Amino acid sequence: MKRYSLIVLLAAVAFASPSLAQGNGMGNGNGGGHNKDASQGTGTGTGAITATVSLITAYERSTILGYVQNHQASFSGMQPLPPGIAKKVARGGSLPPGIAKRYFPGDLLGQLPARPGQQWMFMGTDVLLLNAATQLILDVLHL
């Protein structure tokens, strides 16, 4: 499992490399098309591929999804977040105020590896991994 994760990470880094970027800074809006000299561009690389690496491991993901499936009665009342709030629940964001949050049950936490300084939470139909001190969203798993 670790070997697969390493391969995926290396592939993501290779695709995110600037040398593989599609743009050369001469796309729409970069220089107005009057001077085609590459030194005049902004060098932003408009076609660059960006990769996101999930902090939630495949094991954690399968354990959480399996738990939710096996305890459907406990999770039957979960409703998706309203669209405006759902857009704000993203990696790097903070918890929206006034939204119902559910902490992970102890038996589910016991099945997951320890994450010191981090906290698991259900919000709507999403699973959030939070920084316990700042409540910053580190990762989101959509159920």
C-alpha positions as CSV (number, residue, x, y, z in Angstrom):
1,M,0.0,0.0,0.0
2,K,2.9,2.4,0.8
3,R,4.5,1.6,-2.5
4,Y,1.4,2.6,-4.4
5,S,1.1,5.8,-2.4
6,L,4.7,6.7,-3.2
7,I,4.2,6.0,-6.9
8,V,1.1,8.2,-7.0
9,L,2.9,11.0,-5.2
10,L,5.9,10.8,-7.5
11,A,3.6,10.9,-10.6
12,A,1.8,13.9,-9.1
13,V,5.1,15.7,-8.6
14,A,6.2,14.9,-12.1
15,F,3.0,16.3,-13.7
16,A,3.2,19.4,-11.5
17,S,6.8,20.1,-12.7
18,P,7.2,23.5,-14.5
19,S,9.0,21.8,-17.3
20,L,5.9,19.9,-18.1
21,A,3.6,22.9,-18.0
22,Q,1.6,23.5,-21.2
23,G,1.8,27.3,-21.3
24,N,4.8,29.4,-22.0
25,G,3.4,32.7,-20.7
26,M,2.2,33.7,-24.2
27,G,-1.5,32.7,-23.8
28,N,-4.5,35.0,-23.6
29,G,-3.7,38.3,-21.9
30,N,0.1,37.7,-21.7
31,G,1.6,40.4,-24.0
32,G,-1.4,41.2,-26.2
33,G,0.1,39.3,-29.2
34,H,2.2,42.2,-30.4
35,N,5.6,40.9,-29.4
36,K,6.1,37.1,-29.5
37,D,9.4,37.2,-27.7
38,A,9.3,34.7,-24.8
39,S,11.2,37.2,-22.6
40,Q,8.2,39.5,-22.7
41,G,5.7,37.0,-21.2
42,T,4.8,36.8,-17.5
43,G,6.0,33.2,-17.2
44,T,2.8,32.2,-15.4
45,G,2.4,29.0,-17.4
46,T,-1.4,29.1,-17.9
47,G,-1.6,25.3,-18.7
48,A,0.3,24.0,-15.6
49,I,-1.1,20.9,-14.1
50,T,-1.6,21.1,-10.3
51,A,-1.8,18.1,-8.1
52,T,-3.4,17.8,-4.7
53,V,-2.3,15.2,-2.3
54,S,-4.9,13.9,0.1
55,L,-3.9,13.8,3.8
56,I,-6.6,11.1,4.4
57,T,-5.0,7.8,3.6
58,A,-6.6,5.1,1.6
59,Y,-6.8,2.9,4.7
60,E,-8.5,5.7,6.7
61,R,-10.9,6.4,3.8
62,S,-12.0,2.7,3.5
63,T,-12.3,2.4,7.3
64,I,-14.5,5.5,7.5
65,L,-16.7,4.5,4.5
66,G,-17.1,0.9,5.8
67,Y,-18.1,2.2,9.3
68,V,-20.7,4.5,7.8
69,Q,-22.1,1.7,5.7
70,N,-22.2,-0.7,8.6
71,H,-23.9,1.9,10.9
72,Q,-26.4,3.4,8.4
73,A,-29.1,3.9,11.0
74,S,-26.8,6.3,12.9
75,F,-26.1,8.3,9.8
76,S,-29.5,8.2,8.1
77,G,-30.3,11.8,9.2
78,M,-27.2,13.3,7.6
79,Q,-28.1,15.9,5.0
80,P,-25.7,17.5,2.6
81,L,-24.6,21.1,3.4
82,P,-26.3,23.9,1.6
83,P,-24.5,24.7,-1.6
84,G,-23.1,28.1,-0.5
85,I,-21.7,26.6,2.7
86,A,-20.4,23.5,0.9
87,K,-18.2,25.7,-1.3
88,K,-16.6,27.1,1.8
89,V,-15.8,23.7,3.3
90,A,-12.6,23.1,1.6
91,R,-9.0,22.3,2.4
92,G,-7.3,25.3,3.9
93,G,-10.6,26.8,5.0
94,S,-12.1,27.2,8.4
95,L,-15.3,25.8,9.9
96,P,-18.4,27.8,9.1
97,P,-20.2,29.1,12.2
98,G,-23.6,27.7,13.2
99,I,-23.4,24.4,11.3
100,A,-24.1,21.2,13.1
101,K,-20.9,19.2,13.7
102,R,-20.6,15.6,14.9
103,Y,-17.5,14.2,16.4
104,F,-16.4,10.7,15.5
105,P,-17.6,7.8,17.7
106,G,-15.0,6.3,19.9
107,D,-15.2,2.9,18.3
108,L,-14.5,4.5,14.9
109,L,-11.6,6.5,16.3
110,G,-10.2,3.3,17.7
111,Q,-10.0,1.8,14.2
112,L,-8.0,4.7,12.8
113,P,-4.3,5.5,13.3
114,A,-3.6,8.2,15.9
115,R,-3.2,11.7,14.6
116,P,-1.8,13.9,17.3
117,G,-2.9,17.5,17.0
118,Q,-5.6,16.6,14.5
119,Q,-9.3,15.9,14.9
120,W,-12.0,14.1,12.9
121,M,-15.5,15.5,12.5
122,F,-18.6,14.9,10.4
123,M,-20.2,18.0,8.9
124,G,-23.3,17.3,6.7
125,T,-22.3,14.4,4.5
126,D,-18.6,15.3,4.6
127,V,-15.8,14.0,6.8
128,L,-13.4,16.7,7.9
129,L,-9.8,16.3,9.2
130,L,-9.0,19.4,11.2
131,N,-6.1,21.0,13.0
132,A,-7.3,20.6,16.6
133,A,-5.7,23.9,17.8
134,T,-6.8,26.2,14.9
135,Q,-9.8,24.3,13.6
136,L,-8.3,24.8,10.1
137,I,-9.6,22.2,7.6
138,L,-6.7,20.0,6.5
139,D,-8.7,17.6,4.3
140,V,-12.2,16.7,3.3
141,L,-13.7,13.3,2.4
142,H,-17.1,13.5,0.6
143,L,-19.4,10.6,1.5
